[in-house]
Structure formats: C-alpha cells, structure tokens
Amino acid sequence: MKCFSAGLTLVNVATIAGLLLGILAGGLNEGLAILALLFGLVAAIFAWLGTSNFSPRRKVSAAPAPPPPLPKSKRARRRMKLPGELPPPPRRPLPLWGWAVGLAFALFAVRCFCWLLYVDGNHLKIQSPNNLGDLALHITYLKYFANGVPLWPDNPIHVFSKLRYPAGMDFFNSLLLLGQIDLIRGLVWTGLLGSLATFYGFYRWGGAFGVAGFLFNGGIAGYEFFRKFQFTDFQAERIAWKSIPLAMFVTQRGLLYAIPAGLLLLLHWRRKYHPAEGAEEANGRRGLIPWWVEWSLYATMPFFHVHTFLALSALLSCWLLIGSWAMRKQIALLLAAAFLPATAIVWMITDHFQAGSILAWAPGWLQSDPSFSHSAISFWVVNFGFTLPAMIALVAVIVWRTSKNWTGGERKFDISFAFVVPAALVFLFALFVKTAPWGWDNTKLIIWSYFICLPFLWRELIAPWPIPVRVGACFVLFASGFVSLFGGLAGNAGFDLADRTELNAVATVVRPLSIKERFAAFPTYNHPLLMNGRKVVLGYPGHLWTQGFDYAPIEQQLKALMLGAPDWRARARALRARYLFWGGEEKRAYPS
C-alpha cells in the first residue's frame, strides 16, 4: 500500500508541479521537467512515510479483556511470566484464484503495452487497431508539451480554441521525454506500471473477483466462441459494453492513472468512513493515506480524467446526505478544499468554460443507436448478459435489508448501502443523460458504477453459496469477457502508424520555425506535423467531433485554401496559417 500511494503521488505532484512551473516560465524545458520530477519524488517519499499498511477488514466482536494487575512485589513480578509482544500475523499466501487472475493480468499488460508502439523497419507500428487514432493524438499532445509551447496552450488540432482535453498523463510523459527518457520507453513503462498499480488496486478493493471483473467484463457476445470455436474480440463490433482493458484502458491513457488513483481513494474512504464493526477506535477514522494525499489525488483528478472525478464526487455527495455528522464534516472539508483547484483545472481544459454544454437528455444510453442495437431487449441482453440482473438483484437485496433494519426514527446505513446505492444512481444518470457528443463516452461513468459494486456483488450474493455455485456464477459473468480479451490479444502483424523517415524529415524541416506557428495541412490523425507536436488548422474530424467542435465551416475554408482558391492569401490569414504543408496526403486529397 505504501508503494501504491507513493507511486500515484509521484505522478500527481510531478504533473501538477510541471504544469505550474510551465505556466510561470511560459513553457516547459529540460530543467523544469527534472525539477518537477524531483518535486514528485520528494512528495512520494512523504506519502510513503504517511501511508498506513493495508490490512483486511475484520469484525471485532468484543474488546480484549484488560490484563490482570501486576503484583506489588518486585520478586513476584520477576517470577510472573509476562506475555511478550505478539508478532504481527503472517501474510496470507495469494490464493489460487489470485494467481490465476494475476497471470491473466500480466499476459494482458505485457502483450498490450510492450507492443503499444514499436519499430518495424522504417515503420512505427501499434498492436491494437483500437489505438490508431487515440495513440496518435496522445503523441501529438505529449510532444506538443515537450516542445515548450506556452501553457495553457492553443489547441493543436483546432485553430480557434485552446486545448480541450484532460491531458494529465500526456503531460507527465512529456516530463519524462524532456528528462531524456525515450518516447517509446516512456509510453511502455507508464503502461506497465499503470497496469501493476491497477491490478494491486483491484485486488485490494475486490480480491480476485474484482480483478476478474475488470479483465473479463462482458455480456453474452463471447459465447459465440462455442459456435465458431475461435478466439476473437467478439465485443469489438456492434457492442456498446466493450472489453474495458482493450477498448478503454489501453487507448485512453488517463485511465492508467485515474483507475488506480480512484481505487486508492475508495480504499481510503472505506477504511476512514466505514470501518469494520468494532474497529472504529482502533482505526481512529484516519484511513490509509494522509489528508494531503487524499486532497491532491481528488482535487486534481479532472486534469487526468473528468468522468472519474464526476463519479467520485457523486459518491461523496451521497454520503453528505446519508452520513453521520462527523462524516459529513470531513467530506464537506474535502469538497471545500478541492473546489478551487478542481474548478481552475476544469476552467483551463474547457477553454475558459467556452466549450458548449454537452449534457443532453438521451434515455436508454445507446439502445436506440442502430450501430449498436437492433432492439431494446437484445441490446441489454447481448451487452450485459447476466451482469445487469445480478447488479439489480444486489441493489434490491441491500435496499430491502436496510429498510428492514430501520427502527423508529433511526436511520442507519451499512457499508454496502453506502457504496452500492450511489453507484446505482451514477449508472442511472449515465443511462439517461449524455455527457459527451458521442453517447458511448458515458461508458467512462458506467465503469465506475461497475467497479464500485464488484466487491459487494461477491460478498452479498455469491460468496455465501457453495463453491460449485460460485464457480458457475463466475463463469456466466466472465466467460464472454475472457474470450473477448484473449481473442483481442491474438497475434497480428501490427498496424502502421507512421513512416519514420517522413517523421524525421518533417522534424528537421520545421525545427527552425517557432512552435507557435500553425500549418495548413490535410486533417488526419497521424499527420507527420502532429506526430512532431506541431499545430495544424484542423486535426482528425473524429477527434474534433468528440471534443464538441462544429468544424465543417473551417474544413470548407481549409479545402478552398489547399485547392488554391483565388483568395487563398485571405483564407490563410483567416485560418492563422503562415505555412502550408504539401505531402503525400495533401497530394491525394487535393489534386491539382
């Protein structure tokens, strides 16, 4: 637990320190990056010293009897055999299921992140087809920061906007790049260490069942294996509830930090606000981590992953309503202390709140989207299978049990109610309110409802049954996701991302030009200008749409400019482009 807390604190403090130093200095450089990493290292040491060791929750039935009084005679005391201090209990060995899911997690992490980005002759390649557009955008942001652009910068993929993205992990990797850590090595090691932290967080939060829930989420799409007898990612196409590891954890780099950091906060709040029965005095309601670590992880979460911040805030808000007075006071203090930094970060990454509201009423999530669903019933059955009925049963059991325990005017809520009911409310919100232009992005909220409920699903509904029933329950919940995960890891020849010769040539040509200059170029996700951290008039339309831009008018102006319209000079000035790039993509898209 100490290393878990220290590692996350290092990333958090180094990133925020680098951001503040870069704002003050007008951009990053090698010295500032190393200084920020040193700040993170010092903070990590203090976090390690202040973090408590993890111990499983145990119910304490009664306080131990006080020891008998010592005799007054010194001779009698010497004769009396006083019990020595009891040694700490031995660590329990990792059970078989823990080793099994640990091995599966290791196979996933090594396969996905060691081949995240690699060199094959003259090509840069990636392993996952899901990552073609995403990784290219992350490399754009990473190199853009490392080039020393003034912070907070203009948007490199839209001419009339500041950068609108929670780019915390890309900013951290830019510090590593400036610290002379190679781009590929930095991406690979952050992926591997983020995977290790995620495995540890899930194992502490929900045991082997929690790890399996992360790795093997799914519905019934994977049961197609028993008809075709082939491993493939059956959740990749026309399925909304995709494989979380393949479709989200590998592609959305903010989750490398947000998932383990969110799990650490959940573990801390579980210990702090919901200690085991009879253990309140022993724990002192302190939790696992120092208050300043709790505050820094929570308050700066929007810089890494906004939806994780929303899910955690919803949980705290529910506890403000149902918690004890002492609990409410501590939560209110945390929320008040986090308000200014969190608001400042959101103000920064939304172009000073100029990004239009993307909240919209959209009941049913994606059940009405023809690319994901043919009918409402088949949508929920195919996507979630037995998971959704199990979660509904979990909520029903907990609410029924809580209502039975209410006596008179006294209202007490146990730990299961405190976590599961807010998680259910977050899930319902995600089903009815769209939080991004693409409805699928609500998955970023849904996964936290799922993660929060996993340990309680095991404890309340599955663990009380005999072993054969438990095994059967795990099979129907996770078999489909297991097939899809390992089907997605199946060997392939990789996918071309960029030509190394072209990248190096473009880097050489544009190096003398100011980093502030913007180029007119064909809008695509892996343009060599973007891959070198340079600004273009428009980036990939798919990225622009997900960020809420209406880019069509600018795209038409850019097309007229690139085709050599009579007023091309005026159009170039209007698009703030002093330079025009003419390469292979431009020759194909704008034939003369």
N, C-alpha and C positions, 0 to 999 in steps of 0.2 A: 504493500500500500504506500509506503514511503517513496519508493521509486516511481510509482504510478503518479502520485501527486507532484513530485519534483519534476518529472518529465513534462507534464502538462503545464506546470508553472513556467518552466524554461521557455516553451513555445509561446505562451501567452505574454509574458513580460518582455521577452526579446522582440516580439512583433509590435507590441504597443510602444515600447521604448524606441524602436526603429522608426515607427510612424511619427512619433512626436519629434524626434531628432531630425527626421527628414523634412517635416513641416517647418521647423525653425531654421534649418540650413538651406531650404529651397530645393531639396532633393537628396537622395542617398548617394553615398560614396563608400569606398572600401573601409575607411577609418570609422565612419559612423556605423556601418554594419557590424564591424568587430566589436565596437563599444556596446551596441545594442545586445549582441550575443553575450557579452560579459555581464551586462545587467541581468539578462535572463539566467545565466549560470549562478550568479550570486543569489538571486531570488529563489532559484531551485534548491540551493543549499539550505536556506532558511525554511523553505516549505518542507524539505525532508526532515529537518530537525523538529518542526512543529506538528507533523502529521502523526496520528496515532496508528499503531499496528492494527490490522484488521483482525477481528475475532467474530466467529459466527454468533448469531443471535441465540441466546439461551434463556429459557424461562427459569427464573429463580423463585422457587416455591416459598422459601422462608429464609430469613436471615440466620446465619450460623449462631449457635449458642455461644455466649461470651465465655472466655477461658476462666477456669477457677482461679481465685485469688492466690497469689504467691505467699508461702509461709514467711513469717517474720524472721525466723532464724536463718542465718547465712548457711549453717551446716545443713539444715533441711533443704534449703534451695539447691545446694550442691548435689545432695542425694537425689533430688527430684529430676527425672528425665523430662526436660522441656522439649516439646516438639520443635524441630528446626523449621526454617522457612521452606515451604513446599516448592519444589522445582516447577517451572512452567510446564503445562501439559504438552506432550509431544504433538508435533504436527500430524494431522491425519493424512495418510497417503492419498494421492489422487485416485479416485475410483476408476474402474474400467471404463465407464461411460465418459468420464472426464478425459482419459487418454484418447478415447476414440474421437471425440469431437475436437480435441486439441490437435490430433493428427490431421483431421479433415481441414481445420482452420489453417494449419501450416501448409498443407498442399495448395489450398486456395491462395494464400498470401504469396508463397514463393512463385507459383505459376503466373499470377496476375501482375505482381509488382517487379519481379526480376526481369520480366519481359514487357514491362509497361512501355518503355521506349528503348529501342536498341538499334545498333548499327548493323546493317547487312549490305556490305559492299559500299556502293555510293548512295544508299538509301537510309533514311531514318524510318523505322517501322514500329508499329504497335501490335500488341497481341489481340486486343479486344476491338471488334468493329463498333461497339458502343462508344468507344473513346475517340473516334476520329475527330469529330468536331470539338468535343469537350477538352481534350488534352491540348489541341492546337490553341484554343482560347486561353487555357491556363498558362501555356508557354508564352503567349503574347503578353499577358499581364505580368508574368514573372520577369521577363526580360525588359519590359517597359519600365517597371520599377527600378531594376538594376541599372538601367541606362542613366539614371539620375534625373528623371523627369520631376519638375516641381510638384509637390504634394499639397492638397489632393488633386490629382491630375485631370486633364481633359480625357474624354473617352477616346481610346484609340480606334474604336470601331464606329463612332458616330460623330460627325463634325460639329454638331450644335449641342453638345452635352458634356457634363462631367462624367467621370466613370461611375456607373451604377451597378455595383456588384460587391458582395461581401467577400473581398479578396484576401482575407487574412492568411490563409495557407500559402497562397501565391506570394504574398509579401514576405512571409517567413523564408520561403525558398529563395527569394531574391537576396535576402541577407546571406544565406549560405553561398549563393553564387558569387556575391561580392567578397565573401570570405574565402574565395579560391577553391570552393567545392564544385566540381564539375556538374553541369546541368543534369545529365543522366543519373549520376551517382546520387545527387541530392534528391531527385524525384523517387528513385528506387528506395533509398534508405528512409525517407519520410513515410513512404508507403508501408515498408516492412515494420518500422517501429510503431506507426499508427495502427497497424494490424495487431501487433503484440499488445498494445495498450487496450485495444478494443476487445480482444479475447479475454484479457485479465478483467476488464470492467464487467463484461457479461458474465464471466464465471463467478465473480463476487456478487453480482446482482441477482442472478437466477440460476447459478450452478450449471451443470452440463445441459440441462433443459434450456436455459437461457441462451447458451452458445448455439445449440442446435436451432433454436427459434430464429436467431439471426442468420445462420448459414442456410437454412432449408425452408424458408418461408414459401408458401405456395398454396394452391388450391387443388384442382384435380387435373390440370393440363398435363402434368408429368406422367400421369397414369397411361398416357399414350404409349409409353415405353413398353407396356405389356402387350401391345398390339403390333408395334413395329420392331421391338427388340433392338433399339439403337439409342445410344446416349446422345442427346442434343438438348439445347436450351429450349424446351417447349414453351417457356414463359416469355420468350423474346418477342414474339409477334402476336398482335391482336390480344394481348393480355395486359390489363392495367396493373395488377398486383404482381409486378415482375420480381425477379430474384434481386433481393436487396444488395447482396455482395457484388453481383455482376453489373447491375443496371444503375446502382447509386454509389456504393462505397468506392468502387474503382474510378468512376467517372467524375463524381462531384467531390473534389479534393477537400472542401471544407468539412466534410464528414469525417475525414481522418482525424481531425481534432474535435469536432463537435460531438461525435458519438461517445468517445471515451471521457471527454470533459463532462458531458451531460450525465453519464453513468456515475462518475465520481460525485457529482452534486446529488444525485438521487441516493447514493450510498450514504453520503454525509447527512442528508436530511432524514433518511430513515433512522440513522443512529441518533441524531440530535432531537428530532421532534417525535419520534415513535420508538423509543427504546423498548427492549423486551420487558415483559411484565416483571416487576420486582427489581429491575435493574436501574431505575431512574437515579437513585442516589449514587450508585457505583459509576455511572457514566457522567453524571453531573450535567447532562444535556449539552455536552460540549461538541459532540460529533467527532468526525475523523480528521478534519483539516482546520487550520487556523481560520479565523474570521476573514482576514485579509485575502487569503487564497480563495475562499468561498466568494467573496465580493468580486475579486478580479476575474475569476472564471465566468461568473454570471453577468457582470456588468459589461464585459467586452465581447460577449458571445455574438452580438449582431455583426461584428466585424468578420466573423468566421462563418456563421450560419444563422440567418434570421429566423427560419422556421423552428430551429431548436430553441432559440430564445423565446419565441412565442409559446411553445409547448411548456417549457419550464415556468414561464410567467403565469400561464393558465393554472398550473398546479399550485403555485404559491397563492394565487388569488382565491382559489377554492379553499385553501387552508385558512386564509384570512376570515372566511365566513364560518367555518365549522371548527376551528381550532380553539384551544384554551386561551385564556388571556395572556399568559406568558408566551405562548407560541405566536399569537398574533403580534405581540410587541416586537419580538425578534424578527419576524418576517417583514413587518412594516419598516423596521430599521434597515433591513437589507434592501427592500424595494426603494426606499427613500435615498439611500446612499448610491444605488445603481442608476437612479433616474437620470441624472445629468450626464454621466459618461455614455450611457446607452442611447440617450436622446441625441447627443452630439454625434455618435457614430452613425445612427440612422440618418440624421440630417446630412452627414457627409456622403454616405453611399447612395442617397436618393437624390443627388444633385440639388441639395438645399431644399428638400421637400418639394421640388418641382416635378418629380416623377408623379404622373397622374395616379389616382387611386385605382387599384386593380381588384378591389373587393367587388364581387358580384354574386347575386343570388343564382345558384346553379344546383338545384336539388338533384340528388342521385349520383353525384360525382360524375363518372364517365359512362353511366349506363345508357345514356342517350347518344353517345358518340358512335357513329357507325363503324369507325375504325377499331373500336374495342368491343362492340356489343351488337348482337342481333336481337336480343330481347332482354328485358329487365331481369327475369328469373335466371336465365342462363348466365347472365353477366355475373351475378353474385355467386352462383354455384361454381362456375368454372374458375373464377378468380380466387375465391377464398375457401372453397370446399368445406371441410369440417371446422376450419378455424373460426369463422364468424359465428356459427351456432355455439361453439364452445365458449367464445367470449360473451355472447348473450347470456348463456347459462351461468357463467361466472358472475356477471353483474346481477342477475336475478337472485342468485343464492346469497350474495353479500348483502344486497338491499333487504331481502326478506329476513335474514338473520339479524341485521342491525335494527330493523323495525321491531322485531320481537324482543330485543334487549332493552328497548326504551321503556323506562318506568316513570310514570307520572310526568313531571315537567323536566326530568333529567334527560339530556341528550348526549350520549357518548358514542364516539365513532372509533372503531378499531382501525388498525393499520391497513387492512385490506380495503375497507371503505375509503380511507383517506387517499389511497393511490388509485384504485380501480375506477371509482365513480368520476373523478376529474378526468382520467384518461378516456372514459366513455364519452364525456362531454366534448373533449377535444376531437374525438372521432366523429361525433355527430356534427360538430361545426365544419369539419373538413368535408363531410358529405353534402352539406347544403350551401356552403359559401366558397366561392372560388377565390383563391388568394394570389393567382397569377394568370396571365393571359392564356396559358395552356393549363387546362384542368388537371392534367397528370401531375403537375407540380404539387398538388395537395398531398401527394404521397409523402412528401417531406414532413407533413404533420401527422399523417396516419401512422407512419413507422414509430413515432414516439408513443402513441396510444398502445400500439402493439408491444413495444419494448417494456413499457411500464407494467403491463398486465402479465407478462410471461411468468415471473416467479409466483404470482398469486394463482394463475391458472394451474400450475403444477401443485402448489401446496393445497389449494382448496378443492380441486376437482379430480386430480389424477393420482397424487401420492397416496391418498387413503386406500386405494384399491390394491389387490394382489398384483404381483409382478407381471403375470401374463396380461392382465388388463392394461397395466401401464405401458408395456411394450406395444400392445395393439394400438393404444391411443397415440403414442409417439409415431407409429408407422403411418396412421391415417393423416396425422397432422403434417409430417415432414417428408414422406416418401416422394411426393411430387417435386418438392423443392430440392431434394437430394439429387434426383435425376437431372433436373434443370441445371443445378450448379455444376455438377461434374460433366454434364453434356456441354456446358458453355466453356469449360476448361479444356475440352478436347483439342488435340493438336491441330494447328493450321500453319500455313506458310507465312502468316502475318499480313499486315496491311500497310501499304506505303503511305507515309505521312508527308515526307519532304525529300527533295533531292539535295544532298549535302553540298555538292559543287555549286548549285544555284544559290543555296543559303549563304555560303562563304563569299561568293562573288557579290551578291547584293550587300552583304555586310561591309565588304571592302569599299564598295562604291558610295554607300550612304554615310560611312563613318565621319567624313569631314563636315557633314551637314548637321545643323542644330537639331537636337532631339525634339524641339518644339515644332518643327516643320511637319506639315501634313501632305500626304501624297494622294493624287487621283489614281486609282487602280481598280481592277476588276474585283467585285466583292465576293470573296470566297474564304473559307475557314482557315486554309493553310497557305495563304499567300506568303511569299518569302519576306515581304516587308513586315507583316505582322509577326512572323516567326522570329524576326530580329528585333522585336519590340518597338516598331515604328508605327506612327499614326497614319490611318487612311481615311478617306472621306466616308466610306461605308464598309463595314465588315460583312460577315456572312448573314444573309437575311434571317436564317433560323435563330441565330443569336440575338439579332435585333428584335425579333418578334417576342421572344421570351422575356426580354427586358422592357417590353411595353412601348416600343417605338413605332410610330407611323412613318415608315421610311420610304414609302412609294414615291412621293414627290421628289425627294432628294435623289432617289435612284434614277428617275427620269432625267433630272438635270445632269447627273453624272454620265448617263448614257449619251446624252447630246454632246457633252464635252468630249468624251472619248471618241465619238464619231466625227469630231471636227466641225461642229456647227459653226455658222458664220460668226456668232457672238461668243466663241469659246473663251476668249480672254475675260469677258464679263462674267461668264459662268464660273470660271476658275476662281476669280476673286470672290464671287458669292459663296463658293464652297470652301474658301480659305485654303486653297491648294496652290502652292507655288511650284510644285513639281508634279510631273506626270510620269508614271511608270509604264513601260511598254515591254511586256514579256510574253511568254507563251500563252498564258490565259487570256491576256488582252488581245493578242492576235486572233485567237479563236472566237472570242466573244464580240469583238468589234472589227470585223473585216472591212477593209477599205474598198 
